[in-house]
Amino acid sequence: MHPRANVLGLLMKDNCILLEERYGKHSKGTGYYYRPIGGTIEFGEHSTETLVREFQEELGVEIVINQYITCIENIFTIEGNTGHEITQVYVVIFKDERYYEQERFLVSEGEMQTSAKWVLIEEALSGEKVVYPTSLVERCKHIYF
């Protein structure tokens, strides 16, 4: 087994970050958890290309990549199964500013549909919202939070 290479985009407005909301089993138990929009980097695809593609596929929106932030190595266990991800993280902005007014977004990933919403940064920092990868908020808070 090999680590999975993926990419995430941090999209901010006011004191909020756009996060996908999911419900299920995660490394801290079962319940709601949150993650930025992004996905798996395909072979031969640059992480920036992946991020633009993922926002288009999942939300149906165009983004502009604003800044590279960091790379996070995330090793986690869910129900005895170990996962390993190498994650590139960027700050992104909507091409169309009207999307900043939208409260919720339908997230489509193949057959699965969830939603993304603006989450207060304080809720992520305090641990009130479970955000993955686990070190994301801590790693990035000195930059934007």
N, C-alpha and C positions, 0 to 999 in steps of 0.2 A: 504494500500500500504506500502511496505517496501523498504528501500534502497537496491540498487543493489551492490553486492560486485564484484569488478573487479580488474584486475592487468594490469600494463603497464611495458614495458621494454625499458629502455633508451639505445640506441646503438649509440656509438660515433665514429667518425673518424675525425682526424685533428680538425678543428673548426666547425664541423657539427654534427647534430643529425639526425638519420633516423626517418622520420615522414610520416605517411599516409596522403595523400592529398585528401580531400573530398570537394564537392561543394553542398551547400544546405542551409537550414535555420538552424541557430544556435542562441545562446543566445545574440549575438551582432548584429544580422541581417541576411542577406542572402549573400552568397559568399563563397569563399574558406576558409577552416579552416583545421587545422592540429592536429594530435594526434599521440603519440607513438603507436607501435604495442602492442596489448594485447586483453583482452576480459573478459567475465563474468566467475567468478569462479563457477564451478558446485558444488552442494552439495556433501560433502565428499572428495573433491579434494583440495589439498593444493595449495596456490597461485603460488608456484614455478612450480608445475606440470601443472597448467593452462597456465602459461607463455610459457613453453616449447611446450606444445600442440598447443597454438595459433600461435606461430611462424612457427611451422610445417604446420598447416592447412592453414594459411593465406599467407605465403611466400614460403613454401616448403623448409625451411632451418632449420638446427639444431643450437641451441644456448647453451651457458653455462652461468649460472647465476653467476655473479661476486660479487655483493654486494647488500644488502638491503639498500634502501635510506630512505623511509618515507611512511607514510600513509596520504592520502589526503581525506578530506570529501568535496564533491563537491555538492552543491545545486544550481540548475539553472532552468531557465524558458525559454521555447521556445513556442511561440504563445499561451501563457496563461497556458501551461501545465508545472507543476513542476516536475523536475527530481531530484533524490538524489542518489549519488554514494559514496561508500566507496572504495577507490582505493589504493592498495599496489603498490609501485614503486620500481623497481630493476634496477641496471645497468647490462646489458648483453653483451656478445661478441659472434661473429660468431665462430662456431667450425671450419669452413673452411674459412681461411683468404682470399681466392680468392673473396668472396662476398663483401669485402670492396672496390673492384675495380668497382663493378657494380653501375651504376648511378641511375637506377630506378628498382623497383621491382613491379611485379603484385601482388596485394592483392586480394585474393578471400575469400569472406565471404558468403557462400551459393550461392545465385543467383547474389549477388552484386559483382562487380569488380571495384576496384579503383587502385591507385598506391601509392607507397611509394618512397620518394626521400630524398637525403641528403639536409638538410636545414641549412644554416648558423646560428649559435647560436646567432649572433648579431641581425639577423632578428626576432628571437623569443623574445629576450630580449627587443628590441626596440618597439615591438608591431606591426612591419611591417607585420608579419605573425600572424594570430590569432591561438593560440595554446590552446588546451584543455587537461586536465582540466585547468581552468584559473590560478590557483595558482601554477601550476607545475613548470614553469620556475623560478618564484620568489623563491619558496621553495627550489629548487635544485641548484640555481646558485652559491651559496657559496661553493658547493661541487665540481662541475665539470666545471661550466661555468665561 
